[in-house]
C-alpha cells in the first residue's frame, strides 16, 4: 500500500470490519467524505471488502489481514 488513498481504504475496511454495513450506508458515507476518489472500487478490486448476504458490505479475510498488518485489528 503506497498510494495516497491507502489510508482511506484502511478506514473503510476497518469501519466495515467492526460491523457489516448496508451498501447504501457505505456508498453514502463515501460520497460525503471522498466524492471524487475511487476508494470503494479500489477496496473491492483489491479484495478487502465484499458484498455479502444481500446488500451488506463486510471485510474479507484479506481485508482483516491488511488491518492486522497495520495494527488496526487484533
mmJSON file of the N, C-alpha and C atoms, coordinates in Angstrom:
{"data_MODEL":{"atom_site":{
"group_PDB":["ATOM","ATOM","ATOM","ATOM","ATOM","ATOM","ATOM","ATOM","ATOM","ATOM","ATOM","ATOM","ATOM","ATOM","ATOM","ATOM","ATOM","ATOM","ATOM","ATOM","ATOM","ATOM","ATOM","ATOM","ATOM","ATOM","ATOM","ATOM","ATOM","ATOM","ATOM","ATOM","ATOM","ATOM","ATOM","ATOM","ATOM","ATOM","ATOM","ATOM","ATOM","ATOM","ATOM","ATOM","ATOM","ATOM","ATOM","ATOM","ATOM","ATOM","ATOM","ATOM","ATOM","ATOM","ATOM","ATOM","ATOM","ATOM","ATOM","ATOM","ATOM","ATOM","ATOM","ATOM","ATOM","ATOM","ATOM","ATOM","ATOM","ATOM","ATOM","ATOM","ATOM","ATOM","ATOM","ATOM","ATOM","ATOM","ATOM","ATOM","ATOM","ATOM","ATOM","ATOM","ATOM","ATOM","ATOM","ATOM","ATOM","ATOM","ATOM","ATOM","ATOM","ATOM","ATOM","ATOM","ATOM","ATOM","ATOM","ATOM","ATOM","ATOM","ATOM","ATOM","ATOM","ATOM","ATOM","ATOM","ATOM","ATOM","ATOM","ATOM","ATOM","ATOM","ATOM","ATOM","ATOM","ATOM","ATOM","ATOM","ATOM","ATOM","ATOM","ATOM","ATOM","ATOM","ATOM","ATOM","ATOM","ATOM","ATOM","ATOM","ATOM","ATOM","ATOM","ATOM","ATOM","ATOM","ATOM","ATOM","ATOM","ATOM","ATOM","ATOM","ATOM","ATOM","ATOM","ATOM","ATOM","ATOM","ATOM","ATOM","ATOM","ATOM","ATOM","ATOM","ATOM","ATOM","ATOM","ATOM","ATOM","ATOM","ATOM","ATOM","ATOM","ATOM","ATOM","ATOM","ATOM","ATOM","ATOM","ATOM","ATOM","ATOM","ATOM","ATOM","ATOM","ATOM","ATOM","ATOM","ATOM","ATOM","ATOM","ATOM","ATOM","ATOM","ATOM","ATOM","ATOM","ATOM","ATOM","ATOM","ATOM","ATOM","ATOM","ATOM","ATOM","ATOM","ATOM","ATOM","ATOM","ATOM","ATOM","ATOM","ATOM","ATOM","ATOM","ATOM","ATOM","ATOM","ATOM","ATOM","ATOM","ATOM","ATOM","ATOM","ATOM","ATOM","ATOM","ATOM","ATOM","ATOM"],
"id":[1,2,3,4,5,6,7,8,9,10,11,12,13,14,15,16,17,18,19,20,21,22,23,24,25,26,27,28,29,30,31,32,33,34,35,36,37,38,39,40,41,42,43,44,45,46,47,48,49,50,51,52,53,54,55,56,57,58,59,60,61,62,63,64,65,66,67,68,69,70,71,72,73,74,75,76,77,78,79,80,81,82,83,84,85,86,87,88,89,90,91,92,93,94,95,96,97,98,99,100,101,102,103,104,105,106,107,108,109,110,111,112,113,114,115,116,117,118,119,120,121,122,123,124,125,126,127,128,129,130,131,132,133,134,135,136,137,138,139,140,141,142,143,144,145,146,147,148,149,150,151,152,153,154,155,156,157,158,159,160,161,162,163,164,165,166,167,168,169,170,171,172,173,174,175,176,177,178,179,180,181,182,183,184,185,186,187,188,189,190,191,192,193,194,195,196,197,198,199,200,201,202,203,204,205,206,207,208,209,210,211,212,213,214,215,216,217,218,219,220,221,222],
"type_symbol":["N","C","C","N","C","C","N","C","C","N","C","C","N","C","C","N","C","C","N","C","C","N","C","C","N","C","C","N","C","C","N","C","C","N","C","C","N","C","C","N","C","C","N","C","C","N","C","C","N","C","C","N","C","C","N","C","C","N","C","C","N","C","C","N","C","C","N","C","C","N","C","C","N","C","C","N","C","C","N","C","C","N","C","C","N","C","C","N","C","C","N","C","C","N","C","C","N","C","C","N","C","C","N","C","C","N","C","C","N","C","C","N","C","C","N","C","C","N","C","C","N","C","C","N","C","C","N","C","C","N","C","C","N","C","C","N","C","C","N","C","C","N","C","C","N","C","C","N","C","C","N","C","C","N","C","C","N","C","C","N","C","C","N","C","C","N","C","C","N","C","C","N","C","C","N","C","C","N","C","C","N","C","C","N","C","C","N","C","C","N","C","C","N","C","C","N","C","C","N","C","C","N","C","C","N","C","C","N","C","C","N","C","C","N","C","C","N","C","C","N","C","C"],
"label_atom_id":["N","CA","C","N","CA","C","N","CA","C","N","CA","C","N","CA","C","N","CA","C","N","CA","C","N","CA","C","N","CA","C","N","CA","C","N","CA","C","N","CA","C","N","CA","C","N","CA","C","N","CA","C","N","CA","C","N","CA","C","N","CA","C","N","CA","C","N","CA","C","N","CA","C","N","CA","C","N","CA","C","N","CA","C","N","CA","C","N","CA","C","N","CA","C","N","CA","C","N","CA","C","N","CA","C","N","CA","C","N","CA","C","N","CA","C","N","CA","C","N","CA","C","N","CA","C","N","CA","C","N","CA","C","N","CA","C","N","CA","C","N","CA","C","N","CA","C","N","CA","C","N","CA","C","N","CA","C","N","CA","C","N","CA","C","N","CA","C","N","CA","C","N","CA","C","N","CA","C","N","CA","C","N","CA","C","N","CA","C","N","CA","C","N","CA","C","N","CA","C","N","CA","C","N","CA","C","N","CA","C","N","CA","C","N","CA","C","N","CA","C","N","CA","C","N","CA","C","N","CA","C","N","CA","C","N","CA","C","N","CA","C","N","CA","C","N","CA","C","N","CA","C","N","CA","C","N","CA","C"],
"label_alt_id":[null,null,null,null,null,null,null,null,null,null,null,null,null,null,null,null,null,null,null,null,null,null,null,null,null,null,null,null,null,null,null,null,null,null,null,null,null,null,null,null,null,null,null,null,null,null,null,null,null,null,null,null,null,null,null,null,null,null,null,null,null,null,null,null,null,null,null,null,null,null,null,null,null,null,null,null,null,null,null,null,null,null,null,null,null,null,null,null,null,null,null,null,null,null,null,null,null,null,null,null,null,null,null,null,null,null,null,null,null,null,null,null,null,null,null,null,null,null,null,null,null,null,null,null,null,null,null,null,null,null,null,null,null,null,null,null,null,null,null,null,null,null,null,null,null,null,null,null,null,null,null,null,null,null,null,null,null,null,null,null,null,null,null,null,null,null,null,null,null,null,null,null,null,null,null,null,null,null,null,null,null,null,null,null,null,null,null,null,null,null,null,null,null,null,null,null,null,null,null,null,null,null,null,null,null,null,null,null,null,null,null,null,null,null,null,null,null,null,null,null,null,null],
"label_comp_id":["UNK","UNK","UNK","UNK","UNK","UNK","UNK","UNK","UNK","UNK","UNK","UNK","UNK","UNK","UNK","UNK","UNK","UNK","UNK","UNK","UNK","UNK","UNK","UNK","UNK","UNK","UNK","UNK","UNK","UNK","UNK","UNK","UNK","UNK","UNK","UNK","UNK","UNK","UNK","UNK","UNK","UNK","UNK","UNK","UNK","UNK","UNK","UNK","UNK","UNK","UNK","UNK","UNK","UNK","UNK","UNK","UNK","UNK","UNK","UNK","UNK","UNK","UNK","UNK","UNK","UNK","UNK","UNK","UNK","UNK","UNK","UNK","UNK","UNK","UNK","UNK","UNK","UNK","UNK","UNK","UNK","UNK","UNK","UNK","UNK","UNK","UNK","UNK","UNK","UNK","UNK","UNK","UNK","UNK","UNK","UNK","UNK","UNK","UNK","UNK","UNK","UNK","UNK","UNK","UNK","UNK","UNK","UNK","UNK","UNK","UNK","UNK","UNK","UNK","UNK","UNK","UNK","UNK","UNK","UNK","UNK","UNK","UNK","UNK","UNK","UNK","UNK","UNK","UNK","UNK","UNK","UNK","UNK","UNK","UNK","UNK","UNK","UNK","UNK","UNK","UNK","UNK","UNK","UNK","UNK","UNK","UNK","UNK","UNK","UNK","UNK","UNK","UNK","UNK","UNK","UNK","UNK","UNK","UNK","UNK","UNK","UNK","UNK","UNK","UNK","UNK","UNK","UNK","UNK","UNK","UNK","UNK","UNK","UNK","UNK","UNK","UNK","UNK","UNK","UNK","UNK","UNK","UNK","UNK","UNK","UNK","UNK","UNK","UNK","UNK","UNK","UNK","UNK","UNK","UNK","UNK","UNK","UNK","UNK","UNK","UNK","UNK","UNK","UNK","UNK","UNK","UNK","UNK","UNK","UNK","UNK","UNK","UNK","UNK","UNK","UNK","UNK","UNK","UNK","UNK","UNK","UNK"],
"label_asym_id":["A","A","A","A","A","A","A","A","A","A","A","A","A","A","A","A","A","A","A","A","A","A","A","A","A","A","A","A","A","A","A","A","A","A","A","A","A","A","A","A","A","A","A","A","A","A","A","A","A","A","A","A","A","A","A","A","A","A","A","A","A","A","A","A","A","A","A","A","A","A","A","A","A","A","A","A","A","A","A","A","A","A","A","A","A","A","A","A","A","A","A","A","A","A","A","A","A","A","A","A","A","A","A","A","A","A","A","A","A","A","A","A","A","A","A","A","A","A","A","A","A","A","A","A","A","A","A","A","A","A","A","A","A","A","A","A","A","A","A","A","A","A","A","A","A","A","A","A","A","A","A","A","A","A","A","A","A","A","A","A","A","A","A","A","A","A","A","A","A","A","A","A","A","A","A","A","A","A","A","A","A","A","A","A","A","A","A","A","A","A","A","A","A","A","A","A","A","A","A","A","A","A","A","A","A","A","A","A","A","A","A","A","A","A","A","A","A","A","A","A","A","A"],
"label_entity_id":["1","1","1","1","1","1","1","1","1","1","1","1","1","1","1","1","1","1","1","1","1","1","1","1","1","1","1","1","1","1","1","1","1","1","1","1","1","1","1","1","1","1","1","1","1","1","1","1","1","1","1","1","1","1","1","1","1","1","1","1","1","1","1","1","1","1","1","1","1","1","1","1","1","1","1","1","1","1","1","1","1","1","1","1","1","1","1","1","1","1","1","1","1","1","1","1","1","1","1","1","1","1","1","1","1","1","1","1","1","1","1","1","1","1","1","1","1","1","1","1","1","1","1","1","1","1","1","1","1","1","1","1","1","1","1","1","1","1","1","1","1","1","1","1","1","1","1","1","1","1","1","1","1","1","1","1","1","1","1","1","1","1","1","1","1","1","1","1","1","1","1","1","1","1","1","1","1","1","1","1","1","1","1","1","1","1","1","1","1","1","1","1","1","1","1","1","1","1","1","1","1","1","1","1","1","1","1","1","1","1","1","1","1","1","1","1","1","1","1","1","1","1"],
"label_seq_id":[1,1,1,2,2,2,3,3,3,4,4,4,5,5,5,6,6,6,7,7,7,8,8,8,9,9,9,10,10,10,11,11,11,12,12,12,13,13,13,14,14,14,15,15,15,16,16,16,17,17,17,18,18,18,19,19,19,20,20,20,21,21,21,22,22,22,23,23,23,24,24,24,25,25,25,26,26,26,27,27,27,28,28,28,29,29,29,30,30,30,31,31,31,32,32,32,33,33,33,34,34,34,35,35,35,36,36,36,37,37,37,38,38,38,39,39,39,40,40,40,41,41,41,42,42,42,43,43,43,44,44,44,45,45,45,46,46,46,47,47,47,48,48,48,49,49,49,50,50,50,51,51,51,52,52,52,53,53,53,54,54,54,55,55,55,56,56,56,57,57,57,58,58,58,59,59,59,60,60,60,61,61,61,62,62,62,63,63,63,64,64,64,65,65,65,66,66,66,67,67,67,68,68,68,69,69,69,70,70,70,71,71,71,72,72,72,73,73,73,74,74,74],
"pdbx_PDB_ins_code":[null,null,null,null,null,null,null,null,null,null,null,null,null,null,null,null,null,null,null,null,null,null,null,null,null,null,null,null,null,null,null,null,null,null,null,null,null,null,null,null,null,null,null,null,null,null,null,null,null,null,null,null,null,null,null,null,null,null,null,null,null,null,null,null,null,null,null,null,null,null,null,null,null,null,null,null,null,null,null,null,null,null,null,null,null,null,null,null,null,null,null,null,null,null,null,null,null,null,null,null,null,null,null,null,null,null,null,null,null,null,null,null,null,null,null,null,null,null,null,null,null,null,null,null,null,null,null,null,null,null,null,null,null,null,null,null,null,null,null,null,null,null,null,null,null,null,null,null,null,null,null,null,null,null,null,null,null,null,null,null,null,null,null,null,null,null,null,null,null,null,null,null,null,null,null,null,null,null,null,null,null,null,null,null,null,null,null,null,null,null,null,null,null,null,null,null,null,null,null,null,null,null,null,null,null,null,null,null,null,null,null,null,null,null,null,null,null,null,null,null,null,null],
"Cartn_x":[0.845,0.0,0.888,0.922,1.764,1.031,-0.246,-0.989,-1.464,-1.69,-2.18,-3.524,-4.31,-5.635,-5.624,-4.471,-4.407,-4.969,-4.757,-5.292,-6.819,-7.403,-8.863,-9.395,-8.672,-9.061,-8.998,-7.94,-7.837,-9.007,-9.372,-10.512,-11.793,-12.028,-13.228,-13.244,-12.135,-12.078,-12.271,-11.644,-11.79,-13.244,-13.896,-15.286,-16.216,-16.081,-16.972,-16.532,-15.275,-14.824,-15.461,-15.733,-16.367,-17.777,-18.479,-19.863,-20.242,-20.796,-21.249,-22.224,-22.1,-22.924,-23.748,-24.932,-25.725,-24.992,-25.109,-24.464,-24.779,-26.035,-26.444,-25.71,-25.515,-24.811,-23.338,-22.726,-21.313,-21.145,-21.957,-21.85,-22.152,-23.143,-23.465,-22.294,-21.667,-20.526,-19.362,-19.125,-18.025,-18.298,-19.526,-19.869,-19.661,-19.945,-19.809,-18.348,-17.563,-16.192,-15.168,-15.392,-14.405,-15.104,-15.894,-16.732,-15.973,-14.738,-14.021,-12.966,-12.902,-11.903,-12.542,-11.734,-12.241,-11.992,-12.227,-11.954,-12.753,-14.026,-14.891,-14.392,-14.157,-13.705,-12.353,-11.448,-10.13,-10.23,-11.06,-11.212,-11.812,-12.774,-13.371,-12.343,-11.694,-10.713,-9.557,-9.148,-8.038,-8.482,-9.803,-10.32,-10.421,-10.484,-10.525,-11.941,-12.933,-14.334,-15.151,-16.319,-17.199,-18.648,-19.52,-20.963,-21.4,-21.971,-22.381,-23.845,-24.461,-25.864,-26.727,-27.027,-27.853,-27.033,-27.381,-26.718,-25.821,-25.334,-24.456,-23.001,-22.235,-20.817,-20.011,-19.02,-18.187,-16.745,-15.849,-14.429,-14.184,-13.314,-12.911,-11.766,-11.363,-10.199,-8.958,-8.846,-7.729,-7.771,-8.967,-9.124,-8.747,-9.152,-8.807,-7.299,-6.673,-5.214,-4.521,-5.052,-4.498,-4.586,-5.736,-5.899,-4.928,-4.755,-3.798,-2.382,-2.033,-0.707,-0.432,-1.443,-1.305,-1.744,-1.904,-2.217,-3.612,-4.525,-5.887,-6.871,-6.39,-7.245,-6.373,-6.852,-6.057,-6.672],
"Cartn_y":[-1.177,0.0,1.237,1.91,3.104,4.283,4.101,5.172,6.203,7.434,8.471,8.115,7.264,6.906,5.697,5.118,3.897,4.071,5.205,5.395,5.419,5.95,5.947,4.537,3.728,2.327,1.608,1.839,1.239,1.668,2.941,3.433,2.703,2.537,1.847,0.401,-0.295,-1.704,-1.84,-0.961,-1.003,-0.768,0.168,0.513,-0.675,-1.34,-2.465,-3.736,-3.807,-4.97,-4.988,-3.808,-3.731,-4.29,-4.043,-4.491,-4.371,-5.41,-5.272,-4.111,-3.394,-2.194,-2.361,-1.772,-1.806,-1.062,-1.578,-0.986,0.499,0.869,2.263,3.158,2.665,3.441,3.639,2.588,2.674,3.677,3.566,4.457,5.899,6.103,7.462,8.056,7.265,7.762,8.116,7.302,7.581,8.813,8.994,10.188,11.445,11.364,12.518,12.827,11.784,12.021,12.084,11.384,11.393,11.181,12.174,12.003,11.812,12.253,12.159,11.067,10.286,9.238,7.863,6.909,5.572,4.592,5.035,4.212,2.918,3.001,1.827,0.847,1.335,0.475,-0.159,0.621,0.091,-0.997,-0.781,-1.771,-3.065,-2.957,-4.144,-4.826,-4.063,-4.627,-5.319,-4.764,-5.346,-6.518,-6.78,-7.918,-7.693,-6.428,-6.129,-6.089,-5.791,-5.799,-6.534,-6.985,-7.702,-7.439,-7.676,-7.597,-9.005,-9.151,-10.469,-10.449,-11.584,-11.776,-10.558,-10.427,-9.312,-8.078,-7.02,-5.74,-5.335,-6.306,-5.993,-6.038,-5.036,-4.943,-5.35,-6.217,-6.67,-6.827,-6.845,-7.036,-8.513,-8.75,-10.113,-10.536,-11.781,-12.24,-11.448,-11.115,-10.296,-8.91,-8.371,-7.066,-7.092,-8.145,-8.276,-8.459,-9.21,-9.38,-8.035,-7.226,-5.899,-5.047,-5.104,-4.339,-4.808,-6.116,-6.632,-6.158,-6.185,-5.759,-4.311,-3.485,-2.063,-1.719,-2.749,-2.533,-2.012,-2.238,-1.74,-2.825,-4.054,-5.169,-6.159,-6.616,-7.585,-8.956],
"Cartn_z":[0.0,0.0,0.0,-1.137,-1.264,-1.887,-2.222,-2.876,-1.85,-2.283,-1.366,-0.734,-1.386,-0.88,0.055,0.307,1.107,2.512,3.136,4.488,4.469,3.397,3.287,3.067,2.33,2.146,3.487,4.249,5.583,6.464,6.404,7.188,6.796,5.506,5.031,5.505,5.316,5.712,7.22,7.982,9.436,9.847,9.199,9.517,9.273,8.126,7.842,8.557,9.011,9.774,11.158,11.707,13.026,13.004,11.894,11.761,10.292,9.691,8.302,8.173,7.076,6.85,5.584,5.556,4.32,3.199,2.001,0.827,0.72,0.896,0.76,1.757,2.98,4.006,3.628,3.114,2.716,1.584,0.561,-0.593,-0.191,0.657,1.113,1.897,2.742,3.516,2.6,1.599,0.677,-0.177,-0.595,-1.381,-0.568,0.727,1.611,1.913,2.213,2.672,1.551,0.453,-0.643,-1.986,-2.399,-3.595,-4.907,-5.01,-6.281,-6.289,-5.229,-5.138,-5.349,-5.739,-6.057,-4.904,-3.689,-2.513,-2.559,-2.848,-2.908,-3.967,-5.156,-6.25,-5.937,-5.359,-5.012,-3.946,-2.936,-1.869,-2.401,-3.309,-3.937,-4.832,-5.705,-6.638,-5.92,-4.779,-4.021,-3.144,-3.112,-2.35,-0.862,-0.421,1.009,1.578,0.747,1.167,0.117,0.551,-0.364,0.005,-0.952,-0.702,-0.338,0.837,1.321,1.724,1.661,2.071,1.754,0.499,0.064,-0.167,0.538,0.306,1.47,2.233,3.359,2.9,3.307,2.967,4.201,3.97,5.081,4.635,5.601,5.308,4.981,4.026,3.68,4.607,4.492,5.255,4.848,3.552,3.084,3.714,3.825,4.46,5.927,6.623,8.037,8.211,7.3,7.354,7.142,6.232,5.995,7.262,7.935,9.167,10.247,10.383,11.363,11.042,9.761,9.333,9.728,9.71,10.019,11.448,12.279,13.681,13.968,13.064,13.243,13.649,13.76,14.177,14.915,16.044,16.811,16.729],
"occupancy":[1.0,1.0,1.0,1.0,1.0,1.0,1.0,1.0,1.0,1.0,1.0,1.0,1.0,1.0,1.0,1.0,1.0,1.0,1.0,1.0,1.0,1.0,1.0,1.0,1.0,1.0,1.0,1.0,1.0,1.0,1.0,1.0,1.0,1.0,1.0,1.0,1.0,1.0,1.0,1.0,1.0,1.0,1.0,1.0,1.0,1.0,1.0,1.0,1.0,1.0,1.0,1.0,1.0,1.0,1.0,1.0,1.0,1.0,1.0,1.0,1.0,1.0,1.0,1.0,1.0,1.0,1.0,1.0,1.0,1.0,1.0,1.0,1.0,1.0,1.0,1.0,1.0,1.0,1.0,1.0,1.0,1.0,1.0,1.0,1.0,1.0,1.0,1.0,1.0,1.0,1.0,1.0,1.0,1.0,1.0,1.0,1.0,1.0,1.0,1.0,1.0,1.0,1.0,1.0,1.0,1.0,1.0,1.0,1.0,1.0,1.0,1.0,1.0,1.0,1.0,1.0,1.0,1.0,1.0,1.0,1.0,1.0,1.0,1.0,1.0,1.0,1.0,1.0,1.0,1.0,1.0,1.0,1.0,1.0,1.0,1.0,1.0,1.0,1.0,1.0,1.0,1.0,1.0,1.0,1.0,1.0,1.0,1.0,1.0,1.0,1.0,1.0,1.0,1.0,1.0,1.0,1.0,1.0,1.0,1.0,1.0,1.0,1.0,1.0,1.0,1.0,1.0,1.0,1.0,1.0,1.0,1.0,1.0,1.0,1.0,1.0,1.0,1.0,1.0,1.0,1.0,1.0,1.0,1.0,1.0,1.0,1.0,1.0,1.0,1.0,1.0,1.0,1.0,1.0,1.0,1.0,1.0,1.0,1.0,1.0,1.0,1.0,1.0,1.0,1.0,1.0,1.0,1.0,1.0,1.0,1.0,1.0,1.0,1.0,1.0,1.0,1.0,1.0,1.0,1.0,1.0,1.0],
"B_iso_or_equiv":[0.0,0.0,0.0,0.0,0.0,0.0,0.0,0.0,0.0,0.0,0.0,0.0,0.0,0.0,0.0,0.0,0.0,0.0,0.0,0.0,0.0,0.0,0.0,0.0,0.0,0.0,0.0,0.0,0.0,0.0,0.0,0.0,0.0,0.0,0.0,0.0,0.0,0.0,0.0,0.0,0.0,0.0,0.0,0.0,0.0,0.0,0.0,0.0,0.0,0.0,0.0,0.0,0.0,0.0,0.0,0.0,0.0,0.0,0.0,0.0,0.0,0.0,0.0,0.0,0.0,0.0,0.0,0.0,0.0,0.0,0.0,0.0,0.0,0.0,0.0,0.0,0.0,0.0,0.0,0.0,0.0,0.0,0.0,0.0,0.0,0.0,0.0,0.0,0.0,0.0,0.0,0.0,0.0,0.0,0.0,0.0,0.0,0.0,0.0,0.0,0.0,0.0,0.0,0.0,0.0,0.0,0.0,0.0,0.0,0.0,0.0,0.0,0.0,0.0,0.0,0.0,0.0,0.0,0.0,0.0,0.0,0.0,0.0,0.0,0.0,0.0,0.0,0.0,0.0,0.0,0.0,0.0,0.0,0.0,0.0,0.0,0.0,0.0,0.0,0.0,0.0,0.0,0.0,0.0,0.0,0.0,0.0,0.0,0.0,0.0,0.0,0.0,0.0,0.0,0.0,0.0,0.0,0.0,0.0,0.0,0.0,0.0,0.0,0.0,0.0,0.0,0.0,0.0,0.0,0.0,0.0,0.0,0.0,0.0,0.0,0.0,0.0,0.0,0.0,0.0,0.0,0.0,0.0,0.0,0.0,0.0,0.0,0.0,0.0,0.0,0.0,0.0,0.0,0.0,0.0,0.0,0.0,0.0,0.0,0.0,0.0,0.0,0.0,0.0,0.0,0.0,0.0,0.0,0.0,0.0,0.0,0.0,0.0,0.0,0.0,0.0,0.0,0.0,0.0,0.0,0.0,0.0],
"pdbx_formal_charge":[null,null,null,null,null,null,null,null,null,null,null,null,null,null,null,null,null,null,null,null,null,null,null,null,null,null,null,null,null,null,null,null,null,null,null,null,null,null,null,null,null,null,null,null,null,null,null,null,null,null,null,null,null,null,null,null,null,null,null,null,null,null,null,null,null,null,null,null,null,null,null,null,null,null,null,null,null,null,null,null,null,null,null,null,null,null,null,null,null,null,null,null,null,null,null,null,null,null,null,null,null,null,null,null,null,null,null,null,null,null,null,null,null,null,null,null,null,null,null,null,null,null,null,null,null,null,null,null,null,null,null,null,null,null,null,null,null,null,null,null,null,null,null,null,null,null,null,null,null,null,null,null,null,null,null,null,null,null,null,null,null,null,null,null,null,null,null,null,null,null,null,null,null,null,null,null,null,null,null,null,null,null,null,null,null,null,null,null,null,null,null,null,null,null,null,null,null,null,null,null,null,null,null,null,null,null,null,null,null,null,null,null,null,null,null,null,null,null,null,null,null,null],
"auth_seq_id":[1,1,1,2,2,2,3,3,3,4,4,4,5,5,5,6,6,6,7,7,7,8,8,8,9,9,9,10,10,10,11,11,11,12,12,12,13,13,13,14,14,14,15,15,15,16,16,16,17,17,17,18,18,18,19,19,19,20,20,20,21,21,21,22,22,22,23,23,23,24,24,24,25,25,25,26,26,26,27,27,27,28,28,28,29,29,29,30,30,30,31,31,31,32,32,32,33,33,33,34,34,34,35,35,35,36,36,36,37,37,37,38,38,38,39,39,39,40,40,40,41,41,41,42,42,42,43,43,43,44,44,44,45,45,45,46,46,46,47,47,47,48,48,48,49,49,49,50,50,50,51,51,51,52,52,52,53,53,53,54,54,54,55,55,55,56,56,56,57,57,57,58,58,58,59,59,59,60,60,60,61,61,61,62,62,62,63,63,63,64,64,64,65,65,65,66,66,66,67,67,67,68,68,68,69,69,69,70,70,70,71,71,71,72,72,72,73,73,73,74,74,74],
"auth_comp_id":["UNK","UNK","UNK","UNK","UNK","UNK","UNK","UNK","UNK","UNK","UNK","UNK","UNK","UNK","UNK","UNK","UNK","UNK","UNK","UNK","UNK","UNK","UNK","UNK","UNK","UNK","UNK","UNK","UNK","UNK","UNK","UNK","UNK","UNK","UNK","UNK","UNK","UNK","UNK","UNK","UNK","UNK","UNK","UNK","UNK","UNK","UNK","UNK","UNK","UNK","UNK","UNK","UNK","UNK","UNK","UNK","UNK","UNK","UNK","UNK","UNK","UNK","UNK","UNK","UNK","UNK","UNK","UNK","UNK","UNK","UNK","UNK","UNK","UNK","UNK","UNK","UNK","UNK","UNK","UNK","UNK","UNK","UNK","UNK","UNK","UNK","UNK","UNK","UNK","UNK","UNK","UNK","UNK","UNK","UNK","UNK","UNK","UNK","UNK","UNK","UNK","UNK","UNK","UNK","UNK","UNK","UNK","UNK","UNK","UNK","UNK","UNK","UNK","UNK","UNK","UNK","UNK","UNK","UNK","UNK","UNK","UNK","UNK","UNK","UNK","UNK","UNK","UNK","UNK","UNK","UNK","UNK","UNK","UNK","UNK","UNK","UNK","UNK","UNK","UNK","UNK","UNK","UNK","UNK","UNK","UNK","UNK","UNK","UNK","UNK","UNK","UNK","UNK","UNK","UNK","UNK","UNK","UNK","UNK","UNK","UNK","UNK","UNK","UNK","UNK","UNK","UNK","UNK","UNK","UNK","UNK","UNK","UNK","UNK","UNK","UNK","UNK","UNK","UNK","UNK","UNK","UNK","UNK","UNK","UNK","UNK","UNK","UNK","UNK","UNK","UNK","UNK","UNK","UNK","UNK","UNK","UNK","UNK","UNK","UNK","UNK","UNK","UNK","UNK","UNK","UNK","UNK","UNK","UNK","UNK","UNK","UNK","UNK","UNK","UNK","UNK","UNK","UNK","UNK","UNK","UNK","UNK"],
"auth_asym_id":["A","A","A","A","A","A","A","A","A","A","A","A","A","A","A","A","A","A","A","A","A","A","A","A","A","A","A","A","A","A","A","A","A","A","A","A","A","A","A","A","A","A","A","A","A","A","A","A","A","A","A","A","A","A","A","A","A","A","A","A","A","A","A","A","A","A","A","A","A","A","A","A","A","A","A","A","A","A","A","A","A","A","A","A","A","A","A","A","A","A","A","A","A","A","A","A","A","A","A","A","A","A","A","A","A","A","A","A","A","A","A","A","A","A","A","A","A","A","A","A","A","A","A","A","A","A","A","A","A","A","A","A","A","A","A","A","A","A","A","A","A","A","A","A","A","A","A","A","A","A","A","A","A","A","A","A","A","A","A","A","A","A","A","A","A","A","A","A","A","A","A","A","A","A","A","A","A","A","A","A","A","A","A","A","A","A","A","A","A","A","A","A","A","A","A","A","A","A","A","A","A","A","A","A","A","A","A","A","A","A","A","A","A","A","A","A","A","A","A","A","A","A"],
"auth_atom_id":["N","CA","C","N","CA","C","N","CA","C","N","CA","C","N","CA","C","N","CA","C","N","CA","C","N","CA","C","N","CA","C","N","CA","C","N","CA","C","N","CA","C","N","CA","C","N","CA","C","N","CA","C","N","CA","C","N","CA","C","N","CA","C","N","CA","C","N","CA","C","N","CA","C","N","CA","C","N","CA","C","N","CA","C","N","CA","C","N","CA","C","N","CA","C","N","CA","C","N","CA","C","N","CA","C","N","CA","C","N","CA","C","N","CA","C","N","CA","C","N","CA","C","N","CA","C","N","CA","C","N","CA","C","N","CA","C","N","CA","C","N","CA","C","N","CA","C","N","CA","C","N","CA","C","N","CA","C","N","CA","C","N","CA","C","N","CA","C","N","CA","C","N","CA","C","N","CA","C","N","CA","C","N","CA","C","N","CA","C","N","CA","C","N","CA","C","N","CA","C","N","CA","C","N","CA","C","N","CA","C","N","CA","C","N","CA","C","N","CA","C","N","CA","C","N","CA","C","N","CA","C","N","CA","C","N","CA","C","N","CA","C","N","CA","C","N","CA","C","N","CA","C","N","CA","C","N","CA","C"],
"pdbx_PDB_model_num":[1,1,1,1,1,1,1,1,1,1,1,1,1,1,1,1,1,1,1,1,1,1,1,1,1,1,1,1,1,1,1,1,1,1,1,1,1,1,1,1,1,1,1,1,1,1,1,1,1,1,1,1,1,1,1,1,1,1,1,1,1,1,1,1,1,1,1,1,1,1,1,1,1,1,1,1,1,1,1,1,1,1,1,1,1,1,1,1,1,1,1,1,1,1,1,1,1,1,1,1,1,1,1,1,1,1,1,1,1,1,1,1,1,1,1,1,1,1,1,1,1,1,1,1,1,1,1,1,1,1,1,1,1,1,1,1,1,1,1,1,1,1,1,1,1,1,1,1,1,1,1,1,1,1,1,1,1,1,1,1,1,1,1,1,1,1,1,1,1,1,1,1,1,1,1,1,1,1,1,1,1,1,1,1,1,1,1,1,1,1,1,1,1,1,1,1,1,1,1,1,1,1,1,1,1,1,1,1,1,1,1,1,1,1,1,1,1,1,1,1,1,1]
}}}
